[in-house]
């Protein structure tokens, strides 16, 4: 097998669909919670309802899906070649390209960029590509414990705490100040991302490398039970926080309380993300979800485009720190429709999105060659049927 770029006919429709769903959620989260909201005293009842509903259903769940997809994609890449050393080198070149794009994106547009941290952490996770499932689970447990203990360790070492920037002025300068703040607080936040990158690696090894299959009944059980776990965890974190904060602890530490908070947070994010992934897989057997698949095929371009549209818009209209949930929803819907139309138009003329093509050129050191007539025919069949390619079928029939 070759380590050449994935051709359109080799793409997995379901993964493009779930990637499109995730990038839609990232857009919504960006508009709702990352632009600075207007004071809640001026919100309507509709605003409050939107914030509560999307806070439960969307906030942090789509980033979780993307983290899982990062390392599921890594397993797919490593699984399609008989030359793992060369394939690993190629994948790390791809990560380097994502780091460059992410750094430019963070400096010029969005200080909360996820490409650079995801690529850096995935580079670390790539050293586990030969690890057993047991070792990956141990790595997840260690990552969880680091997140639990880091606050007490920081305090015990008497290291200085970081203060949020108060500078206001030129957007690029202010953006850079926030970027420095986010990277100075890495020890407190990147463990969650690393945890889900490890979980994506584990899922990839189970369902792709080991070819474990689930039937629809099992998927329904996963979707329902995961949603319940995510909802119950959210309830305790959101409405019983004071009770958790009053739990007895070990001496003057926060170990017990931090363990409960962190565990509930992970269960909430993982529960809803797993529920969405299972639900969309079952539905994708009946529906093509072509719109989401189109967004997924151009997810890198669409991710960068979100900030490229929103930042100038907010600067011109003075929307930063004045965005209500209603404005955020209007912004999300408008940009989403534009991205769907743009992605559909672009893919009718090109095989990859603009940044996807650039990344492939950087990764493989040359332009991606055109597909043959036979490959194009296969591509059309996959797109017309809206089905999954045979390279990844984690579901078996109930019959």
ChimeraX attribute file (.defattr): number of C-alpha atoms within 10 A of each C-alpha:
attribute: neighborCount
match mode: 1-to-1
recipient: residues
	/A:1	8
	/A:2	12
	/A:3	19
	/A:4	15
	/A:5	15
	/A:6	13
	/A:7	16
	/A:8	19
	/A:9	19
	/A:10	16
	/A:11	19
	/A:12	19
	/A:13	28
	/A:14	27
	/A:15	21
	/A:16	24
	/A:17	26
	/A:18	26
	/A:19	26
	/A:20	27
	/A:21	24
	/A:22	27
	/A:23	26
	/A:24	26
	/A:25	22
	/A:26	22
	/A:27	24
	/A:28	25
	/A:29	23
	/A:30	20
	/A:31	24
	/A:32	25
	/A:33	17
	/A:34	15
	/A:35	20
	/A:36	15
	/A:37	19
	/A:38	15
	/A:39	11
	/A:40	11
	/A:41	6
	/A:42	9
	/A:43	15
	/A:44	13
	/A:45	9
	/A:46	11
	/A:47	17
	/A:48	14
	/A:49	13
	/A:50	18
	/A:51	19
	/A:52	13
	/A:53	11
	/A:54	15
	/A:55	16
	/A:56	19
	/A:57	18
	/A:58	19
	/A:59	21
	/A:60	19
	/A:61	24
	/A:62	27
	/A:63	21
	/A:64	25
	/A:65	26
	/A:66	25
	/A:67	27
	/A:68	26
	/A:69	24
	/A:70	20
	/A:71	28
	/A:72	23
	/A:73	16
	/A:74	23
	/A:75	22
	/A:76	17
	/A:77	20
	/A:78	21
	/A:79	18
	/A:80	17
	/A:81	16
	/A:82	12
	/A:83	13
	/A:84	16
	/A:85	11
	/A:86	14
	/A:87	20
	/A:88	20
	/A:89	12
	/A:90	21
	/A:91	21
	/A:92	19
	/A:93	19
	/A:94	18
	/A:95	22
	/A:96	19
	/A:97	21
	/A:98	23
	/A:99	19
	/A:100	14
	/A:101	18
	/A:102	23
	/A:103	19
	/A:104	15
	/A:105	22
	/A:106	22
	/A:107	18
	/A:108	17
	/A:109	23
	/A:110	26
	/A:111	24
	/A:112	19
	/A:113	21
	/A:114	19
	/A:115	23
	/A:116	22
	/A:117	20
	/A:118	23
	/A:119	23
	/A:120	16
	/A:121	20
	/A:122	23
	/A:123	18
	/A:124	12
	/A:125	19
	/A:126	19
	/A:127	10
	/A:128	16
	/A:129	17
	/A:130	11
	/A:131	14
	/A:132	12
	/A:133	15
	/A:134	10
	/A:135	13
	/A:136	20
	/A:137	16
	/A:138	12
	/A:139	18
	/A:140	21
	/A:141	13
	/A:142	14
	/A:143	19
	/A:144	19
	/A:145	16
	/A:146	16
	/A:147	20
	/A:148	23
	/A:149	17
	/A:150	17
	/A:151	16
	/A:152	15
	/A:153	13
	/A:154	14
	/A:155	12
	/A:156	10
	/A:157	8
	/A:158	9
	/A:159	9
	/A:160	8
	/A:161	9
	/A:162	10
	/A:163	9
	/A:164	10
	/A:165	13
	/A:166	9
	/A:167	11
	/A:168	10
	/A:169	9
	/A:170	8
	/A:171	13
	/A:172	14
	/A:173	14
	/A:174	16
	/A:175	22
	/A:176	17
	/A:177	18
	/A:178	21
	/A:179	18
	/A:180	14
	/A:181	16
	/A:182	18
	/A:183	14
	/A:184	13
	/A:185	13
	/A:186	11
	/A:187	14
	/A:188	16
	/A:189	13
	/A:190	16
	/A:191	21
	/A:192	20
	/A:193	21
	/A:194	24
	/A:195	26
	/A:196	25
	/A:197	27
	/A:198	27
	/A:199	23
	/A:200	24
	/A:201	29
	/A:202	26
	/A:203	20
	/A:204	22
	/A:205	24
	/A:206	15
	/A:207	18
	/A:208	19
	/A:209	16
	/A:210	10
	/A:211	14
	/A:212	14
	/A:213	16
	/A:214	15
	/A:215	14
	/A:216	17
	/A:217	12
	/A:218	13
	/A:219	19
	/A:220	15
	/A:221	13
	/A:222	19
	/A:223	22
	/A:224	18
	/A:225	16
	/A:226	23
	/A:227	22
	/A:228	16
	/A:229	19
	/A:230	25
	/A:231	19
	/A:232	16
	/A:233	21
	/A:234	20
	/A:235	15
	/A:236	18
	/A:237	19
	/A:238	11
	/A:239	10
	/A:240	12
	/A:241	13
	/A:242	11
	/A:243	11
	/A:244	16
	/A:245	15
	/A:246	9
	/A:247	11
	/A:248	13
	/A:249	13
	/A:250	9
	/A:251	7
	/A:252	8
	/A:253	16
	/A:254	17
	/A:255	19
	/A:256	17
	/A:257	20
	/A:258	21
	/A:259	16
	/A:260	16
	/A:261	19
	/A:262	18
	/A:263	14
	/A:264	20
	/A:265	19
	/A:266	18
	/A:267	20
	/A:268	28
	/A:269	28
	/A:270	23
	/A:271	24
	/A:272	28
	/A:273	27
	/A:274	23
	/A:275	23
	/A:276	23
	/A:277	21
	/A:278	22
	/A:279	17
	/A:280	19
	/A:281	21
	/A:282	18
	/A:283	12
	/A:284	19
	/A:285	14
	/A:286	10
	/A:287	13
	/A:288	20
	/A:289	21
	/A:290	20
	/A:291	17
	/A:292	22
	/A:293	25
	/A:294	26
	/A:295	30
	/A:296	26
	/A:297	25
	/A:298	28
	/A:299	25
	/A:300	19
	/A:301	19
	/A:302	26
	/A:303	20
	/A:304	19
	/A:305	16
	/A:306	23
	/A:307	20
	/A:308	15
	/A:309	12
	/A:310	22
	/A:311	17
	/A:312	13
	/A:313	14
	/A:314	15
	/A:315	11
	/A:316	10
	/A:317	9
	/A:318	11
	/A:319	19
	/A:320	17
	/A:321	14
	/A:322	15
	/A:323	22
	/A:324	26
	/A:325	25
	/A:326	17
	/A:327	15
	/A:328	23
	/A:329	20
	/A:330	14
	/A:331	18
	/A:332	23
	/A:333	14
	/A:334	11
	/A:335	20
	/A:336	19
	/A:337	12
	/A:338	12
	/A:339	22
	/A:340	19
	/A:341	14
	/A:342	16
	/A:343	24
	/A:344	19
	/A:345	12
	/A:346	16
	/A:347	15
	/A:348	9
	/A:349	9
	/A:350	12
	/A:351	18
	/A:352	20
	/A:353	24
	/A:354	16
	/A:355	17
	/A:356	16
	/A:357	17
	/A:358	15
	/A:359	20
	/A:360	20
	/A:361	16
	/A:362	17
	/A:363	22
	/A:364	16
	/A:365	11
	/A:366	10
	/A:367	12
	/A:368	17
	/A:369	8
	/A:370	11
	/A:371	14
	/A:372	9
	/A:373	9
	/A:374	9
	/A:375	15
	/A:376	16
	/A:377	13
	/A:378	16
	/A:379	18
	/A:380	13
	/A:381	13
	/A:382	20
	/A:383	19
	/A:384	11
	/A:385	12
	/A:386	21
	/A:387	19
	/A:388	21
	/A:389	16
	/A:390	9
	/A:391	12
	/A:392	18
	/A:393	16
	/A:394	14
	/A:395	18
	/A:396	11
	/A:397	9
	/A:398	9
	/A:399	4
